[in-house]
């Protein structure tokens, strides 16, 4: 189930990429390169990243985000290669941190993967809950119909006796 959900996560990120590549960060995403993606990453992380995003940054690049260490960060351009090829549709990365970084770069809301996975479990449970509610409504209606029939016969009986 997790592999299926991971594929859904990747597909959702790709769809978001198709929208975002013509949006605010057009210059970075339209024809992505490792350098452009690295620069976009720095731009995004300069503007109040979340704790989860900082964890992805640290896991993927092997260093913590620090405004004073931009030169060290610039050396990590090759870490963006799987993301570049993912956006171009050339590869399907297996590195979850690269996938999560791709989600950050396109501002995919349900990130990291763990959040997407937990949400998908909730979404799968909702139809089951709905079915249970529908069954309960039908059962309630059938009970009401039976009780109405009984009351009719009781009323009829009481009419004569």
C-alpha positions in Angstrom: 0.0 0.0 0.0 2.8 2.4 0.8 4.4 2.1 -2.7 1.0 2.9 -4.3 0.7 5.9 -2.0 4.2 7.0 -2.8 3.4 6.8 -6.5 0.3 8.9 -5.8 2.5 11.4 -3.9 4.9 11.7 -6.9 2.0 12.1 -9.3 0.5 14.9 -7.2 3.8 16.7 -7.0 4.2 16.4 -10.8 0.7 17.9 -11.3 1.5 20.7 -8.9 4.8 21.3 -10.9 2.9 21.6 -14.1 0.8 24.4 -12.6 3.7 26.1 -10.8 6.1 26.1 -13.7 4.1 28.9 -15.2 3.5 30.7 -12.0 5.5 32.8 -9.6 8.8 30.9 -10.0 8.6 30.6 -13.8 12.2 31.5 -14.3 13.4 28.6 -12.0 10.8 25.9 -12.9 10.0 26.4 -16.6 13.2 24.7 -17.8 14.7 23.4 -14.6 18.4 22.9 -14.1 20.3 21.8 -11.0 21.5 25.4 -10.6 18.1 27.0 -11.0 16.5 24.5 -8.5 19.3 25.1 -6.0 18.8 28.9 -6.3 15.1 28.5 -5.9 15.6 26.3 -2.8 17.8 29.0 -1.2 15.1 31.6 -2.0 12.4 29.5 -0.4 14.4 28.7 2.7 15.3 32.3 3.2 11.6 33.0 3.8 10.7 31.3 7.1 10.7 27.6 6.3 8.8 25.1 8.4 10.5 22.7 10.8 9.6 19.8 8.5 11.1 21.6 5.5 14.3 22.2 7.4 14.5 18.5 8.2 14.2 17.7 4.5 16.9 20.2 3.7 19.2 18.8 6.3 18.5 15.1 5.2 19.0 15.8 1.5 21.9 18.1 1.6 23.7 16.9 4.7 23.9 20.3 6.3 21.6 22.6 8.3 20.2 25.7 6.6 22.2 28.7 7.7 22.0 32.2 6.0 25.8 32.6 6.5 26.8 29.4 4.7 25.5 30.1 1.2 28.9 29.2 -0.4 28.8 25.8 1.2 25.2 25.3 0.0 26.2 26.2 -3.6 28.5 23.2 -3.6 25.5 20.9 -3.3 24.2 21.5 -6.8 24.4 17.8 -7.7 21.9 16.9 -5.0 19.3 18.6 -7.2 19.9 16.4 -10.2 17.2 13.8 -9.2 14.7 16.6 -8.8 15.6 18.1 -12.1 15.2 14.8 -13.9 12.0 14.1 -12.0 10.5 17.4 -13.1 11.5 16.8 -16.7 9.9 13.4 -16.6 13.2 11.5 -17.3 13.4 9.6 -14.0 11.3 8.4 -11.1 13.4 9.1 -8.0 13.4 6.6 -5.1 15.1 9.0 -2.6 12.3 10.2 -0.4 14.2 13.3 0.6 14.6 14.3 -3.0 10.9 13.8 -3.6 10.1 15.8 -0.5 12.4 18.6 -1.7 10.6 18.6 -5.0 7.3 19.1 -3.1 8.9 22.0 -1.2 10.0 23.6 -4.5 6.5 23.5 -6.0 4.9 24.4 -2.6 2.9 21.1 -2.5 0.7 21.5 0.5 0.6 17.9 1.9 4.4 17.5 2.5 6.4 15.7 3.6 5.4 12.2 2.4 4.5 11.2 5.9 1.8 13.9 6.0 0.5 12.9 2.6 0.4 9.2 3.6 -1.5 9.9 6.9 -4.0 12.1 5.0 -4.5 9.3 2.4 -5.4 6.9 5.2 -7.9 9.3 6.5 -9.4 9.9 3.0 -9.7 6.1 2.5 -11.5 5.8 5.8 -14.1 8.5 5.0 -16.0 6.4 2.3 -16.3 3.6 4.8 -17.8 6.0 7.4 -20.2 7.4 4.8 -21.3 3.9 3.9 -22.0 3.2 7.5 -24.0 6.4 7.8 -26.0 5.5 4.7 -26.7 2.0 6.0 -27.8 3.5 9.3 -30.2 5.8 7.6 -31.7 3.0 5.5 -32.1 0.8 8.6 -33.7 3.6 10.4 -36.2 4.2 7.6 -37.1 0.5 7.4 -37.6 0.4 11.2 -39.9 3.5 10.9 -41.9 1.8 8.1 -42.4 -1.3 10.2 -43.4 0.7 13.2 -45.9 2.7 11.1 -47.5 -0.5 9.9 -47.8 -1.8 13.4 -49.3 1.4 14.6 -51.9 1.3 11.7 -53.0 -2.2 12.7 -53.1 -1.2 16.4 -55.2 1.8 15.6 -57.5 -0.4 13.4 -57.8 -2.9 16.2 -58.5 -0.3 18.8 -61.3 1.1 16.5 -63.3 -2.1 16.9 -62.4 -3.1 20.4 
